Amino acid sequence: MKFKKSLTLLLSGALIAGVLAGCSSKSSDSSDGGSGGSGGKVIKIATQSPLSGGSAILGEALKLGAQLKLEEESKKFEKLGYKLQLEPYDDQGDPKKGVSNANVIGADKEIYGIIGHLNSGVTIPSSEVYEKYHVAMVSPAATAVEVTERGLKTVNRIVARDDFQGPAGAEYAVKELGAKTAFIIQDKTAYGQGLADEFKKAIESQGAKVVGYEGITVGEKDFNGVINKAKAQNPDVIYFGGLYAEGGLIIKQAREKGIDVPIMGGDGLDSSGLVDIAGDSVANTYITSVAGDSTKTESGKKFVEDYKAKFNKKAESYSVYGYDSMGVLLKGIEDAIKANGDKLPSKEKVAEAVRAVKDYKGALTEVSFDDKGDNTKAKVFLYKFDKASYPPALQGEVSQ
């Protein structure tokens, strides 16, 4: 991995629950190029993310970003003769709920695409259902390698994978933080364990020693046991693979026990919720994230302003990725419609058009999908929390 030097070090890195079931389907068969519902040519786009539970801050941000883009694109589609409609679903960060919702989504003949999920562990089984129903999926956040390694035609994501994010964090830990030993904690989910495993492999390849590797359970509140184990090993860095709800508590409890070494994690910690939970203890925490800083580009700044004006809240890390994922999906749908003589194409054709998207420029991201559905232009960003404020300070970025 080659680092660039410019700004600093360049390195990479709820609303009430939505419709839960029984979405009405008024359309004729979507594969016949028909006009959609009897009340007009309706194109529904679903979102799936946790709108309740421990990850709701990021899940809602994903949904609201997607909503903003859909509303901005509505007039364009009206000129083509179609009405866009958002169908938000709360997957609760639960694979079973995600699959249940996915079956409802797949059965709705008017739903032509899905923006989601946040969690890889929900994305993987739910996407098997989307594949069955030929519903194109664009994820703003799921980073597990397995998401795109199964050869599914409908599955895409605009962010980098864990086998890029984990090594980026490991290289920074060794080369910039001087870490010779690391203690790793992970939450046993597809995302958390996958990211931790990639970090472990990479930091060992850099010559550092892993002096502990422990798993915790999502929803736990008391981490004194694993923290005591970490303290006993006196590592140069502690790495956590998981989300901000548990990550914030681990950071806080570790600092209370006098552990002052750098604590690292991945994009699951990239939330204002981490600061809310950890408070001042968040200082000296580093995260790799697949989400960039929206304020670093003019288009990103405009997005942040529009988001604030629309929803009266600050954008989170994945707000703009929900927005850009919706943009990519709608570009694919638009291309498929035009290629079909301005008639609604089959869902299969929509999925093909989404996968074929190249050089899309969103508010923050550029997107070109490869044959697996990965974004060849994805980046990883590194941030540091110096104090209890969000967003953290950007340290740098690296491209794939």
C-alpha positions as a printed NumPy array, in Angstrom:
array([[  0.   ,   0.   ,   0.   ],
       [  1.587,   3.287,  -1.018],
       [  0.911,   6.348,   1.125],
       [  0.625,   9.837,  -0.29 ],
       [  1.459,  12.952,   1.741],
       [ -0.52 ,  16.176,   1.268],
       [ -2.847,  17.61 ,   3.917],
       [ -1.588,  15.335,   6.662],
       [ -0.852,  11.698,   6.357],
       [ -2.859,  10.211,   3.495],
       [ -4.287,   6.929,   4.463],
       [ -7.538,   5.179,   3.898],
       [-10.606,   4.412,   5.83 ],
       [-35.043,   7.066,  13.728],
       [-37.692,   7.826,  12.424],
       [-40.454,   5.507,  13.671],
       [-40.055,   2.1  ,  12.06 ],
       [-41.032,   2.242,   8.397],
       [-43.326,   0.001,   6.542],
       [-42.838,  -3.412,   8.144],
       [-45.008,  -5.655,   6.073],
       [-47.789,  -5.865,   3.578],
       [-46.59 ,  -3.187,   1.161],
       [-49.394,  -2.859,  -1.336],
       [-48.662,  -3.947,  -4.875],
       [-50.879,  -2.341,  -7.463],
       [-48.699,  -2.838, -10.468],
       [-48.873,  -5.279, -13.301],
       [-45.958,  -7.713, -13.674],
       [-42.801,  -5.619, -13.546],
       [-41.139,  -7.74 , -16.214],
       [-43.628,  -6.828, -18.93 ],
       [-42.504,  -3.235, -19.419],
       [-45.871,  -2.101, -18.118],
       [-46.845,   1.197, -16.594],
       [-46.669,   0.261, -12.919],
       [-49.635,   0.912, -10.666],
       [-53.127,   1.678, -11.851],
       [-52.795,   5.148, -10.346],
       [-49.738,   5.973, -12.449],
       [-46.252,   4.726, -13.243],
       [-44.94 ,   4.217,  -9.727],
       [-41.342,   3.257,  -9.031],
       [-40.698,   2.409,  -5.396],
       [-37.256,   2.395,  -3.826],
       [-36.855,   0.682,  -0.466],
       [-34.323,   1.394,   2.238],
       [-33.312,  -1.109,   4.902],
       [-31.312,  -0.004,   7.911],
       [-31.641,  -0.019,  11.711],
       [-34.129,   2.726,  12.567],
       [-34.35 ,   1.437,  16.137],
       [-31.852,  -0.16 ,  18.498],
       [-28.176,   0.475,  19.133],
       [-27.231,   1.424,  15.571],
       [-30.205,   3.7  ,  14.891],
       [-28.134,   6.886,  14.546],
       [-26.276,   5.539,  11.528],
       [-29.298,   3.653,  10.206],
       [-31.467,   6.752,  10.193],
       [-28.67 ,   8.793,   8.622],
       [-28.453,   6.29 ,   5.769],
       [-32.212,   6.446,   5.238],
       [-32.452,  10.241,   5.374],
       [-29.59 ,  10.687,   2.917],
       [-31.323,   8.354,   0.482],
       [-34.62 ,  10.156,   1.   ],
       [-33.078,  13.529,   0.199],
       [-31.639,  12.302,  -3.102],
       [-34.873,  10.596,  -4.12 ],
       [-36.834,  13.793,  -3.527],
       [-34.308,  15.795,  -5.542],
       [-34.622,  13.389,  -8.47 ],
       [-38.424,  13.216,  -8.406],
       [-39.013,  15.973, -10.98 ],
       [-36.64 ,  14.372, -13.465],
       [-38.537,  11.102, -13.238],
       [-41.874,  12.891, -13.478],
       [-40.76 ,  14.229, -16.856],
       [-40.107,  10.642, -17.891],
       [-43.623,   9.756, -16.725],
       [-42.822,   8.078, -13.415],
       [-43.491,   8.789,  -9.751],
       [-40.741,   7.918,  -7.279],
       [-41.796,   6.644,  -3.865],
       [-39.614,   5.798,  -0.865],
       [-40.391,   2.689,   1.192],
       [-38.317,   2.697,   4.415],
       [-37.889,  -0.505,   6.422],
       [-36.397,  -0.967,   9.889],
       [-34.137,  -4.032,   9.889],
       [-33.268,  -3.404,  13.585],
       [-29.71 ,  -4.548,  12.854],
       [-31.121,  -8.093,  13.   ],
       [-30.472, -10.584,  10.154],
       [-33.822, -12.325,  10.714],
       [-35.724,  -9.048,  10.528],
       [-33.751,  -8.027,   7.46 ],
       [-34.634, -11.248,   5.663],
       [-38.291, -10.94 ,   6.657],
       [-38.411,  -7.412,   5.28 ],
       [-36.502,  -8.492,   2.18 ],
       [-39.2  , -11.017,   1.33 ],
       [-41.84 ,  -8.29 ,   1.569],
       [-39.701,  -6.026,  -0.609],
       [-39.142,  -8.738,  -3.191],
       [-42.848,  -9.527,  -3.415],
       [-43.746,  -5.88 ,  -4.118],
       [-43.77 ,  -5.579,  -7.898],
       [-43.316,  -1.82 ,  -7.761],
       [-40.037,  -1.914,  -5.797],
       [-37.173,  -1.692,  -8.286],
       [-34.274,  -1.21 ,  -5.928],
       [-33.051,  -1.25 ,  -2.347],
       [-30.625,   1.056,  -0.538],
       [-29.052,  -0.832,   2.348],
       [-27.966,  -2.283,   4.604],
       [-25.77 ,  -0.73 ,   7.276],
       [-24.68 ,  -4.033,   8.855],
       [-22.891,  -6.682,   6.813],
       [-24.444,  -9.421,   8.936],
       [-27.869,  -8.242,   7.809],
       [-26.802,  -7.482,   4.248],
       [-25.506, -10.962,   3.462],
       [-28.652, -13.063,   4.114],
       [-31.052, -10.319,   2.966],
       [-29.244,  -9.927,  -0.344],
       [-29.853, -13.591,  -1.121],
       [-33.551, -12.691,  -1.155],
       [-33.018,  -9.653,  -3.385],
       [-31.157, -11.88 ,  -5.823],
       [-34.104, -14.282,  -5.917],
       [-36.473, -11.439,  -6.832],
       [-33.978,  -9.608,  -9.101],
       [-34.081,  -6.44 ,  -6.964],
       [-30.964,  -4.296,  -7.406],
       [-29.23 ,  -3.443,  -4.13 ],
       [-26.717,  -0.661,  -3.491],
       [-25.194,  -0.624,  -0.019],
       [-23.811,   2.609,   1.41 ],
       [-22.036,   0.88 ,   4.26 ],
       [-21.667,  -2.938,   4.273],
       [-17.947,  -3.703,   4.17 ],
       [-17.604,  -7.472,   4.777],
       [-15.706,  -9.212,   1.995],
       [-18.429, -11.842,   1.621],
       [-21.012,  -9.266,   0.523],
       [-19.649,  -9.142,  -3.024],
       [-17.722, -12.415,  -3.194],
       [-20.773, -14.62 ,  -3.821],
       [-21.263, -13.734,  -7.477],
       [-24.708, -12.191,  -6.987],
       [-25.865, -10.059,  -9.925],
       [-27.98 ,  -7.672,  -7.881],
       [-25.524,  -6.848,  -5.07 ],
       [-23.422,  -3.671,  -5.173],
       [-21.769,  -1.31 ,  -2.7  ],
       [-20.108,   2.079,  -3.026],
       [-17.714,   1.75 ,  -0.07 ],
       [-14.429,  -0.092,   0.418],
       [-14.151,  -3.656,   1.735],
       [-12.765,  -4.858,   5.043],
       [ -9.802,  -6.501,   3.328],
       [ -8.753,  -2.958,   2.397],
       [ -9.877,  -1.171,   5.567],
       [ -8.283,  -3.582,   8.06 ],
       [ -4.804,  -3.441,   6.49 ],
       [ -5.002,   0.355,   6.261],
       [ -5.529,   0.549,  10.009],
       [ -2.794,  -1.979,  10.699],
       [ -0.248,  -0.128,   8.605],
       [ -1.034,   3.135,  10.357],
       [ -0.776,   1.476,  13.784],
       [  2.685,   0.129,  13.024],
       [  4.196,   2.913,  10.932],
       [  2.66 ,   5.975,  12.543],
       [  1.804,   4.883,  16.094],
       [  4.842,   2.653,  16.45 ],
       [  2.824,  -0.328,  17.665],
       [  4.752,  -3.53 ,  18.207],
       [  1.935,  -5.321,  20.076],
       [ -1.834,  -5.258,  19.687],
       [ -4.803,  -6.563,  21.649],
       [ -7.874,  -7.216,  19.481],
       [-11.534,  -7.286,  20.544],
       [-14.41 ,  -8.078,  18.155],
       [-18.186,  -8.366,  18.449],
       [-18.615, -11.782,  16.752],
       [-20.681, -10.32 ,  13.887],
       [-19.868, -10.756,  10.192],
       [-18.677,  -7.153,  10.148],
       [-16.832,  -6.926,  13.451],
       [-15.063, -10.271,  13.303],
       [-14.316,  -9.902,   9.597],
       [-12.693,  -6.522,  10.111],
       [-10.778,  -7.684,  13.185],
       [ -9.464, -10.715,  11.301],
       [ -8.227,  -8.534,   8.438],
       [ -6.53 ,  -6.187,  10.907],
       [ -4.928,  -9.166,  12.691],
       [ -3.511, -10.663,   9.509],
       [ -2.189,  -7.323,   8.337],
       [ -0.56 ,  -6.191,  11.589],
       [  1.155,  -9.562,  11.988],
       [  2.458,  -9.254,   8.441],
       [  3.879,  -5.857,   9.459],
       [  5.909,  -7.597,  12.167],
       [  3.773,  -6.737,  15.189],
       [  2.581,  -9.333,  17.705],
       [ -1.076,  -9.905,  18.583],
       [ -1.075, -10.492,  22.349],
       [ -4.817, -11.111,  22.697],
       [ -7.889, -11.787,  20.57 ],
       [-11.236, -11.736,  22.391],
       [-14.911, -11.719,  21.411],
       [-17.759,  -9.832,  23.078],
       [-21.512,  -9.983,  22.514],
       [-23.558,  -7.209,  20.93 ],
       [-25.733,  -5.624,  23.6  ],
       [-23.314,  -6.183,  26.484],
       [-22.708,  -3.247,  28.82 ],
       [-19.958,  -4.447,  31.16 ],
       [-16.623,  -5.132,  29.467],
       [-14.413,  -5.248,  32.556],
       [-13.481,  -8.87 ,  31.914],
       [-12.018,  -8.332,  28.465],
       [-10.537,  -4.976,  29.459],
       [ -8.698,  -6.584,  32.381],
       [ -7.234,  -9.12 ,  29.969],
       [ -6.087,  -6.323,  27.691],
       [ -4.549,  -4.356,  30.556],
       [ -2.614,  -7.401,  31.736],
       [ -0.964,  -7.68 ,  28.309],
       [  0.035,  -3.977,  28.233],
       [ -0.358,  -3.688,  24.423],
       [  0.781,  -0.718,  22.353],
       [ -2.66 ,  -0.481,  20.749],
       [ -6.135,  -1.928,  21.336],
       [ -8.247,  -2.641,  18.261],
       [-12.026,  -3.096,  18.299],
       [-14.032,  -4.6  ,  15.454],
       [-17.664,  -3.615,  16.008],
       [-20.125,  -0.734,  16.281],
       [-20.179,   2.471,  18.301],
       [-22.685,   1.289,  20.949],
       [-20.258,  -1.276,  22.35 ],
       [-17.145,   0.571,  21.164],
       [-17.986,   3.688,  23.161],
       [-18.397,   1.66 ,  26.351],
       [-15.162,  -0.251,  25.781],
       [-13.263,   3.006,  25.318],
       [-14.826,   4.599,  28.398],
       [-14.272,   1.586,  30.633],
       [-10.703,   1.1  ,  29.387],
       [ -9.806,   4.701,  30.211],
       [-11.389,   4.339,  33.658],
       [ -9.002,   1.45 ,  34.281],
       [ -6.043,   3.601,  33.388],
       [ -5.424,   2.278,  29.871],
       [ -4.11 ,   5.263,  27.93 ],
       [ -2.744,   3.612,  24.773],
       [ -4.33 ,   4.388,  21.402],
       [ -7.61 ,   2.567,  20.775],
       [ -8.479,   1.861,  17.155],
       [-11.518,   0.659,  15.289],
       [-13.29 ,   0.715,  11.957],
       [-16.127,   2.605,  10.324],
       [-18.647,   1.156,  12.782],
       [-17.274,   3.675,  15.288],
       [-17.723,   6.588,  12.875],
       [-20.725,   8.158,  14.578],
       [-21.597,  11.008,  16.92 ],
       [-22.985,   8.215,  19.113],
       [-19.415,   7.149,  19.941],
       [-18.757,  10.562,  21.483],
       [-22.108,  10.57 ,  23.273],
       [-21.196,   7.291,  24.971],
       [-17.448,   7.649,  25.54 ],
       [-17.405,  11.363,  26.374],
       [-13.952,  12.793,  27.101],
       [-12.541,   9.267,  27.134],
       [-12.741,   9.224,  23.348],
       [ -9.487,  11.202,  23.106],
       [ -6.601,   9.22 ,  21.554],
       [ -9.03 ,   7.04 ,  19.61 ],
       [ -8.303,   6.375,  15.933],
       [-10.725,   5.007,  13.391],
       [-10.501,   3.906,   9.817],
       [-13.662,   4.655,   7.923],
       [-14.971,   4.033,   4.446],
       [-16.778,   7.368,   4.825],
       [-15.05 ,  10.589,   3.839],
       [-15.556,  14.082,   5.213],
       [-18.458,  15.708,   3.37 ],
       [-17.157,  19.198,   4.09 ],
       [-13.997,  18.654,   2.026],
       [-15.732,  19.207,  -1.336],
       [-18.074,  21.916,  -2.568],
       [-20.726,  19.362,  -3.523],
       [-20.309,  17.758,  -0.112],
       [-20.737,  21.076,   1.654],
       [-23.931,  21.706,  -0.289],
       [-25.202,  18.286,   0.717],
       [-24.523,  19.03 ,   4.398],
       [-26.376,  22.348,   4.13 ],
       [-29.336,  20.8  ,   2.299],
       [-29.502,  17.914,   4.78 ],
       [-29.546,  20.303,   7.72 ],
       [-32.23 ,  22.452,   6.081],
       [-34.388,  19.439,   5.263],
       [-34.143,  17.425,   8.476],
       [-32.926,  19.99 ,  11.027],
       [-30.042,  17.769,  12.113],
       [-26.361,  17.425,  11.319],
       [-25.291,  14.887,   8.755],
       [-23.664,  11.715,  10.076],
       [-20.856,   9.813,   8.368],
       [-23.202,   7.662,   6.292],
       [-25.755,  10.357,   5.448],
       [-23.942,  11.282,   2.242],
       [-23.364,   7.611,   1.386],
       [-27.101,   6.976,   1.558],
       [-27.491,   9.988,  -0.715],
       [-24.881,   8.85 ,  -3.233],
       [-26.107,   5.242,  -3.175],
       [-29.579,   6.47 ,  -4.099],
       [-28.036,   8.543,  -6.868],
       [-26.265,   5.494,  -8.306],
       [-29.414,   3.371,  -8.113],
       [-31.584,   6.011,  -9.781],
       [-28.962,   6.469, -12.506],
       [-29.186,   2.758, -13.246],
       [-33.004,   2.853, -13.297],
       [-32.985,   5.898, -15.577],
       [-30.534,   4.225, -17.961],
       [-32.659,   1.062, -18.04 ],
       [-35.84 ,   3.033, -18.765],
       [-34.251,   4.957, -21.631],
       [-32.778,   1.757, -23.08 ],
       [-36.301,   0.3  , -23.031],
       [-37.936,   3.074, -25.032],
       [-38.953,   5.005, -21.886],
       [-41.012,   2.048, -20.674],
       [-40.488,   0.274, -17.375],
       [-37.989,  -2.514, -17.967],
       [-37.784,  -5.772, -16.07 ],
       [-36.117,  -5.781, -12.682],
       [-33.366,  -7.906, -14.218],
       [-32.616,  -5.141, -16.726],
       [-32.543,  -2.571, -13.944],
       [-30.057,  -4.712, -12.009],
       [-27.879,  -5.001, -15.114],
       [-27.962,  -1.241, -15.646],
       [-27.02 ,  -0.542, -12.035],
       [-24.048,  -2.921, -12.227],
       [-22.992,  -1.184, -15.463],
       [-22.723,   2.255, -13.818],
       [-19.327,   3.83 , -14.473],
       [-17.784,   7.143, -13.443],
       [-20.794,   8.329, -11.462],
       [-19.99 ,  11.468,  -9.482],
       [-22.   ,  11.926,  -6.333],
       [-21.886,  14.573,  -3.644],
       [-18.769,  12.962,  -2.166],
       [-18.068,   9.672,  -3.907],
       [-17.165,   8.534,  -7.382],
       [-18.534,   5.148,  -8.368],
       [-17.577,   2.602, -11.003],
       [-18.682,  -0.954, -10.303],
       [-16.534,  -3.933, -11.208],
       [-17.987,  -7.297, -12.196],
       [-18.511,  -8.207,  -8.523],
       [-20.364,  -5.005,  -7.626],
       [-17.462,  -3.399,  -5.765],
       [-16.633,   0.246,  -6.333],
       [-13.202,   0.505,  -7.952],
       [-12.948,   4.13 ,  -6.795],
       [-13.638,   3.462,  -3.102],
       [-11.311,   4.917,  -0.481],
       [-10.458,   4.402,   3.176],
       [ -9.99 ,   7.37 ,   5.508],
       [ -8.223,   7.682,   8.847],
       [ -9.522,   9.926,  11.642],
       [ -8.401,  10.797,  15.153],
       [-10.53 ,  11.896,  18.096],
       [ -8.556,  14.509,  20.024],
       [-11.526,  15.503,  22.169],
       [-15.192,  14.778,  22.746],
       [-16.47 ,  16.271,  19.507],
       [-17.74 ,  14.94 ,  16.203],
       [-16.606,  14.686,  13.47 ],
       [-13.062,  13.646,  14.373],
       [ -9.99 ,  15.122,  12.686],
       [ -9.111,  13.714,   9.272],
       [ -5.586,  12.315,   9.21 ],
       [ -5.546,  11.146,   5.597],
       [ -6.836,   8.742,   2.983],
       [ -5.7  ,   6.02 ,   0.616],
       [ -7.241,   4.785,  -2.616],
       [ -7.597,   1.174,  -3.621]])
